[in-house]
């Protein structure tokens, strides 16, 4: 068990500034992806998300006249 704890130990005081930036960015990205994942799979949001299902395929001619 001691070898296992040594393997997963971290020297927090030895982390450089770029290590901290990378760690924070990784944690923020992970939490953001979890939030989007649960938002998209929430049954209450299904109808609202399904309304935009074919948004890429819609050809809105009013936008083309403005260009």
C-alpha positions as CSV (number, residue, x, y, z in Angstrom):
1,X,0.0,0.0,0.0
2,X,2.9,2.3,0.7
3,X,4.1,2.1,-2.9
4,X,0.7,3.0,-4.2
5,X,0.5,6.1,-2.1
6,X,4.0,7.1,-3.2
7,X,3.0,6.6,-6.8
8,X,0.0,9.0,-6.5
9,X,1.7,11.6,-4.2
10,X,2.2,15.1,-5.6
11,X,4.7,17.7,-4.6
12,X,2.4,20.8,-4.6
13,X,5.2,23.2,-3.7
14,X,7.2,22.1,-6.7
15,X,4.6,23.1,-9.3
16,X,5.6,25.9,-11.6
17,X,3.3,28.7,-12.8
18,X,2.6,26.9,-16.0
19,X,1.8,23.7,-14.1
20,X,-0.8,25.7,-12.1
21,X,-2.3,27.3,-15.2
22,X,-2.6,23.9,-16.8
23,X,-4.1,22.3,-13.7
24,X,-6.7,25.1,-13.4
25,X,-7.6,25.0,-17.1
26,X,-8.0,21.2,-16.9
27,X,-10.3,21.4,-13.9
28,X,-12.4,24.3,-15.3
29,X,-12.7,22.4,-18.7
30,X,-13.8,19.2,-16.9
31,X,-16.4,21.0,-14.8
32,X,-17.7,22.9,-17.9
33,X,-18.0,19.7,-19.9
34,X,-19.9,18.0,-17.1
35,X,-22.3,21.0,-16.8
36,X,-23.0,20.9,-20.6
37,X,-23.4,17.2,-20.6
38,X,-26.0,17.2,-17.8
39,X,-27.7,20.3,-19.4
40,X,-28.0,18.5,-22.7
41,X,-29.3,15.3,-21.2
42,X,-31.8,16.9,-18.8
43,X,-35.3,15.7,-19.9
44,X,-36.8,19.1,-19.4
45,X,-34.6,20.6,-22.0
46,X,-35.3,18.1,-24.7
47,X,-38.0,20.0,-26.5
48,X,-36.0,23.2,-26.6
49,X,-32.9,21.4,-27.9
50,X,-34.9,19.4,-30.4
51,X,-36.3,22.7,-31.9
52,X,-32.8,23.5,-33.1
53,X,-32.1,20.1,-34.4
54,X,-32.0,21.0,-38.1
55,X,-30.7,24.6,-37.8
56,X,-27.8,24.0,-40.1
57,X,-30.1,22.7,-42.8
58,X,-32.6,25.6,-42.7
59,X,-32.2,28.0,-45.6
60,X,-33.4,31.4,-44.3
61,X,-33.8,33.6,-47.4
62,X,-34.2,36.8,-45.3
63,X,-30.6,36.5,-44.2
64,X,-29.4,36.3,-47.8
65,X,-31.1,39.5,-48.9
66,X,-29.3,41.5,-46.2
67,X,-25.9,40.4,-47.4
